Amino acid sequence: MVLDIEREEAEAFLRSHGVFPLEKVRADLACSLDETKRKRLHEVRSELGPLEEVIMQMPLIKRLQRLKQLGGKVNPQKVSPSPLPLLPAFHTRYEHSRLIVELGKAAGVQLGLPTKDIAYLMMGGWFHDVGHSAFSHCGDEFLIRNGLPDHEQRGENYIRDNPEIRKPLEQHDINVERIIGVIK
């Protein structure tokens, strides 16, 4: 009984701070689907597994494991002279992207999309935050003030121009311009 209460309190804390254990997320998403779509989600996860493994080994994606999901989103049209306060983060950009990936797969199955289209949703999830600096949106302010593009444009440039990303994806018959389109 005491362990159950402690586990519930720990899970409530993690949920309230944006931390979602992957297996729980996967199970919750599967439960939201009918039996046929649950089976299809399992098939999609299996079919996309090899491509996802390639993506997860890319240095640009691994880098997300070291970036905390920080607060302070800015409007790039109105960059203030001082950075917004950084808010504490209990998860990384990698964990955030992983959640988006799982939501994309489940949404694609729910919508009845073919596996190839779901693959692009998955890749959009993985690559959507690759342009972030170490200080997230607050770091973006500094970079924009100093003449660099915002994180969305930097991410697009990385995806388009980096052979460490393009070559492995092209070997899987993936069009990087379509990934960029999904992200946009």
Backbone as numpy.savetxt, mean C-alpha at the origin, in Angstrom:
# Nx Ny Nz CAx CAy CAz Cx Cy Cz
-10.03 -16.72 30.84 -10.84 -15.52 30.84 -9.98 -14.26 30.84
-8.98 -14.19 31.71 -8.11 -13.03 31.78 -7.37 -12.86 30.47
-6.88 -13.96 29.89 -6.17 -13.88 28.62 -7.07 -13.37 27.51
-8.33 -13.79 27.50 -9.27 -13.30 26.49 -9.47 -11.80 26.60
-9.60 -11.30 27.82 -9.78 -9.86 28.03 -8.53 -9.11 27.58
-7.35 -9.62 27.94 -6.10 -8.97 27.53 -5.96 -8.98 26.02
-6.31 -10.09 25.39 -6.22 -10.18 23.94 -7.18 -9.18 23.29
-8.41 -9.09 23.81 -9.39 -8.14 23.28 -8.90 -6.70 23.45
-8.32 -6.39 24.62 -7.80 -5.04 24.84 -6.64 -4.75 23.89
-5.76 -5.71 23.71 -4.62 -5.52 22.80 -5.11 -5.32 21.36
-6.08 -6.14 20.94 -6.62 -5.98 19.58 -7.31 -4.64 19.41
-8.03 -4.18 20.43 -8.71 -2.88 20.38 -7.67 -1.76 20.26
-6.57 -1.87 21.01 -5.51 -0.87 20.93 -4.92 -0.83 19.53
-4.60 -2.01 19.00 -4.00 -2.06 17.67 -4.95 -1.50 16.62
-6.23 -1.86 16.69 -7.22 -1.32 15.74 -7.32 0.19 15.84
-7.35 0.69 17.07 -7.52 2.14 17.25 -6.30 2.91 16.77
-5.16 2.25 16.65 -3.94 2.90 16.18 -3.58 2.48 14.76
-4.51 1.87 14.07 -4.29 1.57 12.66 -3.39 0.38 12.40
-3.28 -0.55 13.32 -2.46 -1.74 13.11 -3.39 -2.93 12.90
-3.23 -3.58 11.78 -4.14 -4.66 11.41 -3.32 -5.91 11.07
-3.34 -6.94 11.91 -2.60 -8.16 11.58 -3.10 -8.72 10.23
-2.16 -9.04 9.36 -2.49 -9.44 7.99 -3.47 -10.61 7.94
-3.24 -11.64 8.71 -4.13 -12.80 8.64 -5.54 -12.45 9.09
-5.66 -11.57 10.07 -6.99 -11.14 10.50 -7.68 -10.34 9.39
-6.94 -9.45 8.76 -7.49 -8.67 7.65 -7.97 -9.61 6.55
-7.12 -10.57 6.19 -7.49 -11.52 5.14 -8.74 -12.30 5.52
-8.81 -12.76 6.76 -9.98 -13.54 7.21 -11.23 -12.67 7.21
-11.12 -11.44 7.70 -12.27 -10.54 7.73 -12.76 -10.23 6.32
-11.85 -9.99 5.40 -12.25 -9.71 4.03 -12.93 -10.93 3.40
-12.38 -12.11 3.63 -12.97 -13.32 3.08 -14.38 -13.52 3.63
-14.57 -13.25 4.92 -15.89 -13.42 5.54 -16.93 -12.47 4.96
-16.47 -11.36 4.39 -17.42 -10.40 3.82 -17.93 -10.84 2.45
-17.37 -11.92 1.92 -17.75 -12.42 0.60 -18.59 -13.68 0.72
-19.41 -13.94 -0.30 -20.14 -15.21 -0.29 -19.16 -16.35 -0.62
-19.61 -17.57 -0.48 -18.74 -18.74 -0.61 -18.02 -18.80 -1.96
-18.72 -18.52 -3.04 -18.12 -18.56 -4.38 -17.01 -17.53 -4.50
-17.26 -16.33 -4.00 -16.26 -15.27 -4.09 -15.11 -15.51 -3.13
-15.37 -16.16 -2.00 -14.28 -16.54 -1.09 -13.31 -17.49 -1.79
-13.87 -18.46 -2.50 -13.02 -19.40 -3.26 -12.24 -18.66 -4.34
-12.91 -17.72 -5.00 -12.25 -16.94 -6.05 -11.13 -16.09 -5.45
-11.35 -15.50 -4.28 -10.30 -14.72 -3.62 -9.10 -15.59 -3.30
-9.35 -16.79 -2.85 -8.25 -17.72 -2.57 -7.48 -18.04 -3.86
-8.20 -18.27 -4.95 -7.56 -18.53 -6.25 -6.72 -17.33 -6.69
-7.28 -16.14 -6.56 -6.57 -14.92 -6.97 -5.30 -14.77 -6.16
-5.40 -14.97 -4.85 -4.20 -14.86 -4.01 -3.13 -15.84 -4.45
-3.53 -17.06 -4.80 -2.57 -18.07 -5.26 -1.98 -17.69 -6.61
-2.84 -17.26 -7.53 -2.36 -16.91 -8.87 -1.42 -15.71 -8.85
-1.71 -14.74 -7.99 -0.89 -13.53 -7.95 0.30 -13.63 -7.00
0.37 -14.73 -6.25 1.46 -14.91 -5.28 2.85 -14.74 -5.86
3.18 -15.40 -6.99 4.54 -15.24 -7.54 4.87 -13.80 -7.94
3.92 -13.10 -8.55 4.15 -11.71 -8.91 4.30 -10.85 -7.66
3.48 -11.11 -6.67 3.56 -10.34 -5.43 4.90 -10.56 -4.73
5.41 -11.77 -4.77 6.73 -12.05 -4.17 7.82 -11.23 -4.85
7.75 -11.12 -6.18 8.72 -10.31 -6.92 8.63 -8.85 -6.46
7.41 -8.35 -6.35 7.21 -6.96 -5.93 7.73 -6.74 -4.52
7.42 -7.65 -3.61 7.82 -7.49 -2.21 9.34 -7.53 -2.02
10.08 -8.07 -2.98 11.54 -8.12 -2.89 12.22 -6.89 -3.49
11.44 -6.03 -4.12 12.03 -4.83 -4.73 12.51 -3.88 -3.64
13.72 -3.33 -3.80 14.25 -2.40 -2.78 13.30 -1.23 -2.50
12.63 -0.72 -3.51 11.73 0.41 -3.32 10.54 0.04 -2.42
10.09 -1.20 -2.51 9.00 -1.67 -1.65 9.53 -2.00 -0.26
10.69 -2.66 -0.19 11.28 -2.97 1.12 11.55 -1.69 1.92
11.88 -0.61 1.22 12.13 0.68 1.87 10.91 1.13 2.68
9.72 0.78 2.23 8.50 1.18 2.92 8.42 0.60 4.33
9.16 -0.50 4.58 9.17 -1.11 5.92 9.82 -0.19 6.94
10.64 0.74 6.48 11.34 1.64 7.40 10.66 3.00 7.52
9.59 3.21 6.77 8.91 4.51 6.80 7.64 4.42 7.62
7.59 5.17 8.70 6.37 5.22 9.51 5.30 6.01 8.75
4.08 5.61 8.95 2.93 6.32 8.39 2.69 7.51 9.32
3.17 8.67 8.93 3.09 9.85 9.78 1.93 10.74 9.35
1.48 11.57 10.26 0.38 12.47 9.97 0.84 13.77 9.36
-0.13 14.64 9.09 0.19 15.96 8.60 0.07 16.10 7.10
-1.03 15.69 6.50 -1.21 15.81 5.05 -1.28 17.29 4.68
-0.68 17.61 3.54 -0.63 19.00 3.12 -1.34 19.20 1.80
-1.67 20.44 1.52 -2.16 20.84 0.21 -0.95 21.39 -0.54
-0.46 20.70 -1.58 0.75 21.16 -2.28 0.60 22.56 -2.89
-0.64 23.02 -3.12 -0.85 24.35 -3.68 -0.57 25.44 -2.64
-0.62 25.08 -1.37 -0.44 26.05 -0.30 0.54 25.48 0.72
1.81 25.54 0.40 2.84 24.98 1.27 3.24 26.02 2.30
3.06 25.69 3.56 3.39 26.63 4.64 4.90 26.67 4.87
5.40 27.75 5.47 6.84 27.85 5.69 7.37 26.90 6.75
6.51 26.38 7.63 6.99 25.44 8.65 6.23 24.13 8.54
6.91 23.03 8.78 6.25 21.73 8.64 5.12 21.55 9.65
4.12 20.81 9.26 3.05 20.45 10.18 3.62 19.53 11.25
3.01 19.49 12.41 3.52 18.59 13.45 3.39 17.13 13.01
4.39 16.35 13.32 4.35 14.93 13.00 3.55 14.21 14.07
2.66 13.35 13.65 1.86 12.58 14.59 2.48 11.20 14.74
2.36 10.58 15.91 2.96 9.25 16.09 2.30 8.23 15.17
3.07 7.26 14.76 2.56 6.23 13.87 2.80 4.87 14.49
1.82 3.99 14.37 1.94 2.64 14.90 2.07 1.62 13.79
2.17 2.09 12.57 2.39 1.17 11.46 3.24 1.88 10.41
3.74 1.10 9.48 4.63 1.62 8.45 3.88 1.79 7.14
4.52 2.45 6.21 3.97 2.58 4.86 3.83 1.18 4.22
4.71 0.28 4.57 4.64 -1.09 4.05 3.35 -1.76 4.53
3.09 -1.66 5.84 1.87 -2.27 6.39 0.62 -1.61 5.81
0.67 -0.30 5.64 -0.44 0.43 5.03 -0.66 -0.07 3.59
0.43 -0.18 2.84 0.31 -0.65 1.45 -0.21 -2.07 1.40
0.24 -2.91 2.32 -0.21 -4.31 2.39 -1.72 -4.36 2.61
-2.23 -3.48 3.46 -3.67 -3.42 3.70 -4.40 -3.01 2.42
-3.89 -2.01 1.73 -4.51 -1.56 0.48 -4.50 -2.69 -0.55
-3.41 -3.44 -0.60 -3.31 -4.59 -1.52 -4.43 -5.60 -1.25
-4.60 -5.94 0.01 -5.63 -6.93 0.37 -7.03 -6.41 0.06
-7.27 -5.13 0.35 -8.56 -4.53 0.02 -8.80 -4.54 -1.49
-7.75 -4.25 -2.25 -7.86 -4.25 -3.71 -8.20 -5.62 -4.26
-7.57 -6.65 -3.72 -7.87 -8.01 -4.18 -9.32 -8.37 -3.90
-9.76 -8.09 -2.67 -11.15 -8.42 -2.30 -12.14 -7.60 -3.12
-11.86 -6.32 -3.34 -12.75 -5.48 -4.14 -12.82 -5.99 -5.57
-11.66 -6.37 -6.11 -11.64 -6.90 -7.48 -12.47 -8.16 -7.62
-12.36 -9.04 -6.64 -13.16 -10.28 -6.65 -14.65 -9.92 -6.52
-14.97 -9.03 -5.59 -16.37 -8.63 -5.38 -16.96 -8.05 -6.67
-16.15 -7.31 -7.41 -16.61 -6.70 -8.65 -16.61 -7.66 -9.84
-16.05 -8.86 -9.63 -16.01 -9.85 -10.70 -14.95 -9.56 -11.75
-13.90 -8.84 -11.37 -12.84 -8.51 -12.33 -11.98 -9.73 -12.65
-11.41 -9.77 -13.85 -10.46 -10.85 -14.17 -9.17 -10.69 -13.36
-8.44 -11.77 -13.21 -7.22 -11.78 -12.41 -6.23 -10.71 -12.86
-6.09 -10.50 -14.16 -5.13 -9.49 -14.67 -5.48 -8.10 -14.15
-6.78 -7.75 -14.12 -7.19 -6.45 -13.60 -6.96 -6.38 -12.09
-7.20 -7.46 -11.39 -6.95 -7.50 -9.94 -5.45 -7.36 -9.67
-4.64 -7.90 -10.57 -3.18 -7.75 -10.43 -2.80 -6.28 -10.45
-3.43 -5.50 -11.32 -3.13 -4.07 -11.37 -3.61 -3.33 -10.13
-4.74 -3.75 -9.55 -5.17 -3.18 -8.28 -4.13 -3.48 -7.20
-3.64 -4.73 -7.19 -2.62 -5.13 -6.23 -1.36 -4.28 -6.38
-0.92 -4.11 -7.62 0.30 -3.33 -7.84 0.09 -1.86 -7.50
-1.10 -1.33 -7.77 -1.40 0.03 -7.36 -1.28 0.18 -5.85
-1.74 -0.82 -5.12 -1.62 -0.81 -3.67 -0.17 -0.81 -3.21
0.62 -1.65 -3.83 2.03 -1.73 -3.43 2.80 -0.46 -3.77
2.53 0.11 -4.94 3.37 1.21 -5.42 2.84 2.61 -5.12
1.64 2.73 -4.56 1.06 4.07 -4.43 1.82 5.01 -3.49
2.60 4.50 -2.58 3.30 5.35 -1.61 4.82 5.36 -1.78
5.34 4.82 -2.87 6.80 4.69 -2.99 7.52 6.03 -3.11
6.81 7.10 -3.43 7.45 8.40 -3.56 7.57 9.19 -2.27
7.08 8.61 -1.16 7.13 9.35 0.11 8.55 9.46 0.64
8.81 10.63 1.24 10.09 10.84 1.92 10.02 10.19 3.30
11.12 10.25 4.01 11.17 9.66 5.35 10.21 10.32 6.31
9.83 11.57 6.03 8.94 12.29 6.93 7.56 12.51 6.33
7.18 11.61 5.43 5.82 11.57 4.91 5.40 12.90 4.31
4.17 13.30 4.56 3.63 14.52 3.96 4.36 15.76 4.46
4.85 15.72 5.69 5.60 16.86 6.21 6.93 17.01 5.47
7.56 15.89 5.17 8.79 15.92 4.37 8.49 16.41 2.96
7.30 16.08 2.47 6.88 16.53 1.15 6.89 18.06 1.08
6.40 18.70 2.14 6.40 20.17 2.18 7.80 20.72 1.93
8.78 20.17 2.64 10.16 20.63 2.52 10.66 20.43 1.09
10.42 19.25 0.54 10.91 18.95 -0.80 10.25 19.85 -1.85
8.95 20.08 -1.71 8.23 20.95 -2.65 8.78 22.38 -2.56
8.99 22.86 -1.33 9.54 24.21 -1.16 10.91 24.35 -1.81
11.62 23.23 -1.91 12.96 23.25 -2.49 12.98 22.78 -3.94
11.83 22.87 -4.58 11.77 22.66 -6.03 11.61 21.23 -6.51
11.41 20.29 -5.61 11.22 18.90 -6.03 9.74 18.59 -6.18
9.42 17.59 -6.96 8.00 17.26 -7.14 7.40 16.64 -5.87
6.07 16.61 -5.81 5.39 16.00 -4.67 5.56 14.48 -4.70
5.12 13.81 -3.62 5.36 12.37 -3.51 4.68 11.57 -4.62
3.53 12.05 -5.10 2.86 11.32 -6.17 3.71 11.32 -7.44
4.25 12.50 -7.79 5.08 12.59 -9.00 6.39 11.84 -8.83
6.99 11.92 -7.63 8.24 11.17 -7.40 7.98 9.68 -7.55
6.86 9.20 -6.99 6.51 7.79 -7.12 6.33 7.38 -8.57
5.63 8.22 -9.32 5.42 7.93 -10.75 6.76 7.86 -11.47
7.66 8.79 -11.16 8.99 8.79 -11.79 9.76 7.52 -11.43
9.70 7.10 -10.16 10.40 5.88 -9.75 9.88 4.67 -10.53
8.58 4.57 -10.62 7.98 3.41 -11.30 8.34 3.42 -12.78
8.26 4.57 -13.39 8.49 4.68 -14.83 9.97 4.53 -15.19
10.86 5.11 -14.38 12.27 5.25 -14.78 13.23 4.25 -14.16
12.79 3.48 -13.18 13.71 2.61 -12.44 13.73 1.21 -13.05
14.88 0.80 -13.62 14.95 -0.54 -14.22 14.76 -1.67 -13.20
15.06 -1.41 -11.91 14.84 -2.44 -10.88 13.35 -2.72 -10.71
12.51 -1.82 -11.15 11.07 -2.02 -11.09 10.55 -2.46 -12.45
10.92 -1.73 -13.48 10.39 -2.00 -14.84 10.71 -3.42 -15.32
11.97 -3.80 -15.25 12.39 -5.09 -15.84 11.67 -6.29 -15.24
11.64 -6.43 -13.90 10.93 -7.60 -13.35 9.44 -7.59 -13.68
8.84 -6.40 -13.71 7.41 -6.33 -14.03 7.16 -6.67 -15.50
8.02 -6.15 -16.37 7.86 -6.46 -17.80 8.05 -7.96 -18.07
8.89 -8.62 -17.26 9.05 -10.08 -17.40 7.76 -10.81 -17.05
6.89 -10.16 -16.29 5.58 -10.73 -15.95 4.48 -10.15 -16.85
4.89 -9.52 -17.96 3.96 -8.94 -18.92 3.09 -7.86 -18.29
3.73 -7.01 -17.46 3.03 -5.93 -16.78 3.39 -4.61 -17.44
2.40 -3.78 -17.67 2.57 -2.46 -18.25 2.65 -1.45 -17.11
3.83 -0.84 -16.92 3.99 0.08 -15.79 3.12 1.33 -15.95
2.84 1.74 -17.16 1.95 2.89 -17.35 0.55 2.59 -16.82
0.14 1.36 -16.92 -1.19 1.00 -16.40 -1.18 1.03 -14.86
-0.07 0.65 -14.24 0.04 0.76 -12.77 -0.11 2.22 -12.37
0.60 3.10 -13.08 0.52 4.52 -12.78 -0.91 5.02 -12.94
-1.60 4.55 -13.96 -3.00 4.91 -14.16 -3.88 4.46 -13.01
-3.65 3.27 -12.48 -4.42 2.78 -11.33 -4.17 3.65 -10.12
-2.93 4.01 -9.90 -2.58 4.85 -8.74 -3.25 6.22 -8.84
-3.22 6.79 -10.03 -3.83 8.11 -10.23 -5.33 8.01 -10.04
